[in-house]
Structure formats: C-alpha cells, structure tokens
C-alpha cells in the first residue's frame, strides 16, 4: 500500500505514526511539506525505511502530480483551502484522496468531482477527522438503530486539561481553522428546515464526569459536514456545537463583535491591515500549544424504536498519550483519516466517486479500529415509553 501524506505538522505526524504502526510491513509512506523543518522532524523521529520525505509546494498541483501518480491514497493534512485542487489533482493522477476537511463550501465543490472520480475508478472522501469526521459515523450508526429519528445533537471539544487565561484554551490545530469555526455561519436543521445561523450563539450547558463538570457548548461551523444531505430529510432537528470551559464563548464573541475576525483590511497608521491576520498572529503568540489536552465527544440521537422513545448516546473522553507524545486532538483527528485511507487501500471501501463517509465507511470496522488504538467510544441507551 502506497500513501502520500501532505503536510508534516501535528496531524500529518500522527497520521504517519498510525500508518507505520497499523499499515503493514509493505506500506510505503511518502511525506510532503512546503517547509524543511517539519520534514527534518519526521526523518529524525521515524527511523523507518517505509517513510520517505520530500520538500514540495503543496499548493502547486503540477509539482505534486508525479508523486500522486505513485500513490494508492493521498492523505491531506494541510489546511482546507487546498483540498479542492488537491483532490482534483489526485483524481487526475489516478489516486484516491482523503482529507480532514472543515469547510462546507470546499466539500460541496469536491462532490462536483464525483463523475470524474468514478471514471478514474478512485474514491474521494472529505471531512475524515474528528468533527467533521468521527461524529458523522457515530450519528449514522445510532440513526440506523432507530425506526425514526427526531433529533441529532453533536457536541465536541478539544481542551487543555488545565485551563489558563486569557481564553481557557490552547492551540491544538490550525489557527486559521479555529478562527474559521468561529467566523462562518453554522448549518443546522431546526423544525425540519435547513438553516444557516451565526456561530457563537445558542449557548447551552452540558455536564461531563469529573474533573470537568459543567461545560458550555455553542454553534460553530463545519461540524455537521454532509449529514444534512444524507440524513437530514428524515430528521427534524440537527446541530453541532463546540464544547469549551464556561465563559469562553463570551470572550470569543467580544473579539468577533469588535471586528477582530474580519478579513477585510482596515487602515492603521496609513497601512492596510486585516484584523483577522492580526488576531491569528496574536493567537499564535499568546495561546499555549503544548499543553496536555483532552477531547470530549457526545453524540445524541433521539427517535422511536419499537414504540418507545429512545436516545442513543455515544460519548468519549480521550486524553493525550504521554507514551507516544500524541495529543488527544492528534489521536482523534489523524487516526480516523489514516484508518479510512487504509480501508480504501485494502479494498474495505469499494465505492468510487466522491463519497459520503457516513454511507461508505464500514462503521463497525471503523469502531473496532479506533478501539485497537486505545480510543474508548462508549454507547449508552435511554428509553421512555411513548403515548399513542
């Protein structure tokens, strides 16, 4: 099996780790990044003949074409803005493609490549990380258990175990991706209607086991992925919210309301400056990065089954692995994309074209693979009789 990993940052590193551990003795893993330092880190930390590195511009698809043509599956661990062009280039090269996604407009464009991918006999699966990603598979698994579904609630947060000022948060993935979640509108289904609503609203409280206790959750963009297209017609309410420590939403909303997330430049001392670029730079400078972290996941699907109202809940509390040095966010984001890439390469996923992961990824197999990696996804069920 031949894999081309684009991006040698945290998520790329974790994907490479997983491919080396679970991809088999015959796996070939080529890693591409635009910068030398992360590639040097990969070379130093993976003393493995299966892993090779090459410096190339991930934004230059012509430069990548030859490398893609030698791969069975291309794994994109770079920021979402590249993923449409990369997926198109992979198709043209005859390679399947998976990514971490996170932007609904980019994903919609990737689905326009469906016929092209079918003709090339390859698979393109976007949004294969945590959220979007795992939560879609958990929601679909619960959905299939019920006779009808009224509500799907997706709640996810990557957090420092010990919150610190000023935001009780640390940077566990792309700064641009983080700001984007706060800026773009969120897609939801409410009372059977597909809507776009602002992020950082619809604040709610939810409780997790100690030491976390009461947390908050609020609308952010991207998390529902393709669920409205695949399950939405039969669901009255569906939404995704990000989990944070209490008070975080108000602080971030203040920054947004002040215009610090705007991309349009303003004039400061006769210089044009984009407020969002300034905020991103400040986040990079001021927020901690290497804090021990935890990922909280709760997916609740409510409906009816055999005359009773049933809520199927999937929950996970995953911590940084001190032994491997992999953060919880790395494990919960990069392991899924690696698993799905391996499924494609092995032939466990046979569908071709631009694919909805919740329809094409074998869910039981996926859950078993996550269990092999020490990730505990716990299913519970609550029932209540329904009056007829």
C-alpha positions as CSV (number, residue, x, y, z in Angstrom):
1,X,0.0,0.0,0.0
2,X,1.4,3.4,-1.1
3,X,0.4,6.5,0.8
4,X,1.2,10.1,0.1
5,X,0.8,12.3,3.2
6,X,0.6,16.1,2.5
7,X,1.6,18.1,5.5
8,X,4.1,17.2,8.1
9,X,2.7,19.2,11.0
10,X,0.9,17.7,14.1
11,X,-1.8,15.9,12.2
12,X,0.5,14.7,9.5
13,X,2.9,13.4,12.1
14,X,0.1,11.5,13.9
15,X,-1.2,10.0,10.6
16,X,2.3,8.8,9.7
17,X,2.6,7.3,13.2
18,X,-0.6,5.4,12.6
19,X,0.3,4.3,9.1
20,X,3.6,2.9,10.4
21,X,2.0,1.1,13.3
22,X,-1.1,-0.3,11.5
23,X,-0.4,0.0,7.8
24,X,1.5,-3.2,7.5
25,X,5.1,-4.2,6.7
26,X,4.7,-3.4,3.0
27,X,3.3,0.1,3.5
28,X,5.2,2.9,1.7
29,X,4.7,6.4,3.1
30,X,5.9,9.5,1.3
31,X,5.6,12.7,3.2
32,X,5.4,16.1,1.5
33,X,5.6,19.5,3.1
34,X,6.5,23.0,1.8
35,X,9.0,23.6,4.7
36,X,12.2,21.7,5.6
37,X,11.8,21.9,9.4
38,X,8.8,19.6,9.8
39,X,10.3,17.2,7.3
40,X,13.5,17.1,9.2
41,X,11.5,16.3,12.3
42,X,9.7,13.4,10.6
43,X,13.1,12.0,9.4
44,X,14.6,12.3,12.8
45,X,11.6,10.7,14.7
46,X,10.7,7.9,12.3
47,X,13.7,5.7,11.8
48,X,11.8,3.6,9.3
49,X,12.7,2.6,5.8
50,X,9.0,2.7,4.8
51,X,8.9,6.5,5.4
52,X,10.5,9.0,3.0
53,X,10.2,12.8,2.8
54,X,10.3,15.3,0.0
55,X,10.1,19.1,0.1
56,X,7.5,20.4,-2.4
57,X,4.9,23.2,-2.6
58,X,1.6,21.6,-1.6
59,X,-0.2,24.5,-3.4
60,X,1.5,23.5,-6.7
61,X,-0.6,20.6,-8.0
62,X,1.6,20.3,-11.1
63,X,4.6,19.7,-8.9
64,X,2.7,17.1,-7.0
65,X,1.2,15.3,-10.0
66,X,4.1,12.8,-10.3
67,X,4.1,12.0,-6.6
68,X,0.4,11.5,-6.6
69,X,0.5,9.1,-9.6
70,X,2.7,6.7,-7.5
71,X,0.2,6.6,-4.6
72,X,-2.8,4.5,-3.9
73,X,-4.2,7.1,-1.5
74,X,-3.4,10.7,-0.9
75,X,-3.9,11.9,2.7
76,X,-4.3,15.7,3.0
77,X,-3.3,17.0,6.4
78,X,-2.9,20.6,5.2
79,X,-5.4,23.5,5.7
80,X,-8.8,23.0,4.0
81,X,-8.2,25.8,1.4
82,X,-6.0,23.4,-0.7
83,X,-8.4,20.4,-0.6
84,X,-10.4,21.0,-3.8
85,X,-7.4,21.5,-6.0
86,X,-5.6,18.6,-4.3
87,X,-8.5,16.2,-4.7
88,X,-8.9,17.1,-8.3
89,X,-5.2,16.6,-8.9
90,X,-5.3,13.2,-7.1
91,X,-8.2,12.1,-9.3
92,X,-6.3,13.1,-12.4
93,X,-3.3,11.1,-11.2
94,X,-5.4,8.1,-10.5
95,X,-5.1,8.2,-6.7
96,X,-7.8,8.1,-4.1
97,X,-8.0,11.1,-1.7
98,X,-9.0,11.7,1.9
99,X,-8.7,14.9,4.0
100,X,-9.5,16.5,7.3
101,X,-11.9,19.0,5.8
102,X,-13.6,21.6,7.9
103,X,-15.1,23.9,5.2
104,X,-18.5,23.2,3.8
105,X,-18.0,25.2,0.6
106,X,-14.9,23.3,-0.3
107,X,-16.6,20.0,0.4
108,X,-19.5,20.9,-1.9
109,X,-17.0,21.6,-4.6
110,X,-15.3,18.2,-4.0
111,X,-18.7,16.5,-4.6
112,X,-18.8,18.1,-8.1
113,X,-15.8,15.9,-8.9
114,X,-17.9,12.7,-8.4
115,X,-18.2,11.7,-12.1
116,X,-14.6,12.4,-12.7
117,X,-13.6,10.2,-9.8
118,X,-15.9,7.4,-10.9
119,X,-14.3,7.5,-14.4
120,X,-10.9,7.2,-12.8
121,X,-12.0,4.4,-10.5
122,X,-10.9,6.2,-7.3
123,X,-12.5,7.3,-4.1
124,X,-12.6,10.8,-2.6
125,X,-13.8,11.1,1.0
126,X,-13.6,14.6,2.6
127,X,-14.1,15.5,6.3
128,X,-12.4,12.4,7.8
129,X,-11.2,13.9,11.0
130,X,-12.9,14.4,14.4
131,X,-15.6,16.9,13.8
132,X,-16.3,16.8,10.9
133,X,-15.5,13.1,10.8
134,X,-16.0,10.6,13.7
135,X,-19.2,12.4,14.8
136,X,-20.8,11.7,11.5
137,X,-20.1,8.0,11.7
138,X,-21.4,7.8,15.3
139,X,-24.6,9.7,14.3
140,X,-25.2,7.5,11.3
141,X,-24.6,4.3,13.4
142,X,-27.2,5.5,16.0
143,X,-29.6,6.7,13.3
144,X,-29.8,3.2,11.8
145,X,-30.8,1.7,15.1
146,X,-34.0,3.7,15.3
147,X,-37.3,3.3,13.5
148,X,-37.4,7.1,13.0
149,X,-35.3,10.0,14.2
150,X,-36.3,13.4,15.5
151,X,-33.1,14.9,16.7
152,X,-29.3,14.6,16.3
153,X,-27.0,16.6,18.6
154,X,-23.3,16.6,18.0
155,X,-21.1,18.1,20.8
156,X,-17.2,18.1,20.6
157,X,-14.4,20.0,22.2
158,X,-10.6,19.8,22.3
159,X,-9.4,21.4,25.5
160,X,-6.4,21.9,27.8
161,X,-6.7,19.7,30.9
162,X,-5.7,22.7,33.0
163,X,-7.4,25.8,31.5
164,X,-5.4,29.1,31.6
165,X,-6.1,32.7,31.0
166,X,-6.9,34.6,28.8
167,X,-9.2,32.2,26.9
168,X,-9.0,28.9,28.9
169,X,-7.9,27.4,25.7
170,X,-4.7,26.2,23.8
171,X,-3.9,25.8,20.2
172,X,-4.3,22.1,19.3
173,X,-4.7,22.5,15.5
174,X,-4.6,25.2,12.8
175,X,-5.1,28.8,13.9
176,X,-6.9,29.6,10.7
177,X,-9.2,26.6,11.1
178,X,-10.0,27.6,14.6
179,X,-11.0,31.2,13.7
180,X,-12.9,29.9,10.7
181,X,-15.1,27.8,13.0
182,X,-16.0,31.0,15.0
183,X,-16.5,33.2,11.9
184,X,-18.6,31.2,9.4
185,X,-22.3,30.5,9.9
186,X,-23.3,27.1,11.1
187,X,-25.6,24.8,9.2
188,X,-28.4,23.3,11.3
189,X,-31.8,21.7,10.8
190,X,-34.5,23.2,13.0
191,X,-38.1,22.1,12.9
192,X,-37.4,20.3,9.6
193,X,-35.9,23.4,8.0
194,X,-32.3,23.6,6.8
195,X,-30.9,26.9,8.1
196,X,-27.7,28.8,8.3
197,X,-27.3,30.5,11.7
198,X,-24.5,32.6,13.2
199,X,-21.7,30.9,15.1
200,X,-21.2,31.7,18.8
201,X,-24.9,31.6,19.6
202,X,-27.4,29.1,21.1
203,X,-25.3,28.7,24.2
204,X,-26.1,25.7,26.3
205,X,-24.7,23.9,29.4
206,X,-23.8,20.2,29.5
207,X,-22.1,18.2,32.2
208,X,-19.2,15.7,31.9
209,X,-17.7,13.4,34.5
210,X,-15.1,14.8,36.9
211,X,-12.9,16.7,36.7
212,X,-14.7,18.6,34.0
213,X,-18.2,19.1,35.5
214,X,-20.4,21.7,33.8
215,X,-19.2,22.9,30.4
216,X,-20.7,25.2,27.7
217,X,-21.4,24.5,24.1
218,X,-22.3,26.8,21.2
219,X,-22.8,26.9,17.5
220,X,-19.7,26.7,15.3
221,X,-19.3,26.0,11.6
222,X,-18.4,22.8,9.7
223,X,-19.2,20.1,12.2
224,X,-22.3,18.7,10.6
225,X,-20.4,18.0,7.4
226,X,-22.6,16.1,4.9
227,X,-25.2,14.8,7.4
228,X,-27.9,17.3,6.3
229,X,-27.5,15.8,2.8
230,X,-27.5,12.1,3.8
231,X,-29.8,12.0,6.9
232,X,-31.4,15.5,7.0
233,X,-34.6,14.7,5.1
234,X,-35.9,12.5,7.9
235,X,-34.6,14.5,10.9
236,X,-36.5,17.4,12.5
237,X,-33.5,18.8,14.4
238,X,-29.8,18.5,13.8
239,X,-27.0,20.7,15.1
240,X,-23.3,20.8,16.0
241,X,-21.8,22.7,18.9
242,X,-18.3,23.2,20.2
243,X,-17.6,22.4,23.9
244,X,-15.5,24.8,25.9
245,X,-14.9,25.8,29.5
246,X,-17.6,28.2,30.9
247,X,-17.1,31.8,29.8
248,X,-15.1,31.1,26.6
249,X,-17.9,31.9,24.2
250,X,-18.5,35.4,25.6
251,X,-14.8,36.2,25.3
252,X,-14.6,35.0,21.7
253,X,-17.8,36.7,20.8
254,X,-16.4,40.0,22.1
255,X,-13.4,39.6,19.8
256,X,-15.7,38.9,16.8
257,X,-18.1,41.8,17.6
258,X,-15.1,44.2,17.7
259,X,-14.3,43.1,14.2
260,X,-11.1,41.3,15.0
261,X,-12.1,38.3,12.9
262,X,-12.8,40.4,9.8
263,X,-10.7,39.6,6.7
264,X,-11.3,43.0,5.0
265,X,-8.3,45.2,5.6
266,X,-8.6,48.5,7.7
267,X,-6.2,51.4,7.6
268,X,-3.9,51.8,10.7
269,X,-1.2,54.4,10.6
270,X,-1.6,54.6,6.8
271,X,-1.1,50.9,6.5
272,X,-3.7,48.3,5.4
273,X,-4.1,45.6,8.0
274,X,-6.5,42.7,8.0
275,X,-7.8,42.3,11.6
276,X,-8.1,38.6,11.3
277,X,-4.4,38.3,10.4
278,X,-3.5,40.3,13.5
279,X,-5.8,38.1,15.7
280,X,-4.3,34.9,14.2
281,X,-0.8,36.2,14.9
282,X,-1.7,37.0,18.5
283,X,-3.3,33.6,19.0
284,X,-0.1,32.0,17.7
285,X,2.0,34.2,20.1
286,X,-0.2,34.2,23.2
287,X,-2.0,30.9,23.4
288,X,-0.2,27.8,24.7
289,X,0.4,25.0,22.2
290,X,2.0,22.0,24.0
291,X,-0.5,21.7,26.9
292,X,-1.7,18.2,27.9
293,X,-5.2,18.0,26.3
294,X,-8.4,16.2,26.3
295,X,-11.1,15.6,23.7
296,X,-14.7,15.5,24.8
297,X,-17.3,14.0,22.4
298,X,-21.0,13.5,22.9
299,X,-23.3,12.4,20.1
300,X,-27.0,12.0,21.0
301,X,-29.6,10.7,18.5
302,X,-33.2,10.6,19.6
303,X,-36.2,8.9,18.0
304,X,-38.5,6.0,18.3
305,X,-37.8,2.3,18.4
306,X,-40.5,-0.4,18.9
307,X,-43.0,2.0,20.4
308,X,-40.6,3.7,22.8
309,X,-38.7,7.0,22.7
310,X,-35.0,6.2,22.6
311,X,-31.9,8.3,22.9
312,X,-28.7,6.6,21.7
313,X,-25.7,8.3,23.1
314,X,-22.0,7.9,22.1
315,X,-19.5,9.5,24.4
316,X,-15.7,9.7,24.6
317,X,-13.2,11.4,26.9
318,X,-9.8,10.9,25.3
319,X,-6.5,12.2,26.8
320,X,-3.1,12.9,25.5
321,X,-0.9,9.8,25.2
322,X,2.2,10.6,27.3
323,X,3.9,7.4,26.0
324,X,3.8,8.4,22.3
325,X,3.6,12.1,22.8
326,X,0.4,12.3,20.7
327,X,-2.1,14.8,21.9
328,X,-5.7,13.8,22.2
329,X,-6.5,16.1,19.3
330,X,-3.9,14.4,17.1
331,X,-5.2,10.9,18.0
332,X,-8.9,11.8,17.5
333,X,-8.3,13.8,14.2
334,X,-5.4,11.9,12.5
335,X,-6.2,8.3,13.4
336,X,-9.6,8.4,11.6
337,X,-8.2,9.8,8.4
338,X,-5.4,7.2,8.5
339,X,-7.9,4.4,9.2
340,X,-10.1,5.4,6.3
341,X,-7.1,5.7,3.9
342,X,-6.1,2.2,4.9
343,X,-9.6,0.9,4.3
344,X,-9.5,2.3,0.8
345,X,-6.0,0.9,0.1
346,X,-7.0,-2.6,1.4
347,X,-10.3,-2.6,-0.5
348,X,-12.6,-2.5,2.5
349,X,-14.2,0.6,0.9
350,X,-15.1,-0.4,-2.6
351,X,-17.3,2.6,-3.6
352,X,-15.9,5.0,-6.2
353,X,-16.5,8.7,-6.7
354,X,-17.0,11.5,-4.2
355,X,-18.3,9.7,-1.1
356,X,-20.2,10.4,2.0
357,X,-18.3,8.8,4.7
358,X,-21.4,8.0,6.8
359,X,-22.7,5.9,3.9
360,X,-19.5,4.4,2.6
361,X,-17.2,3.7,5.6
362,X,-17.9,0.4,7.3
363,X,-18.8,1.7,10.7
364,X,-18.4,-1.4,12.8
365,X,-14.9,-1.9,11.3
366,X,-14.1,1.7,11.9
367,X,-15.1,1.5,15.6
368,X,-13.0,-1.7,16.0
369,X,-10.0,0.1,14.5
370,X,-10.4,3.0,16.9
371,X,-10.6,0.5,19.8
372,X,-7.3,-1.1,18.6
373,X,-5.8,2.4,19.0
374,X,-7.0,2.7,22.6
375,X,-9.8,5.1,21.9
376,X,-12.8,4.3,24.1
377,X,-16.1,5.3,22.4
378,X,-18.9,4.3,24.8
379,X,-22.5,3.7,23.7
380,X,-25.5,4.0,26.1
381,X,-29.2,4.0,25.5
382,X,-32.1,5.6,27.3
383,X,-35.7,4.6,26.8
384,X,-39.1,6.2,27.6
385,X,-42.5,4.9,26.7
386,X,-44.3,6.9,24.0
387,X,-48.0,7.6,24.4
388,X,-50.0,6.5,21.3
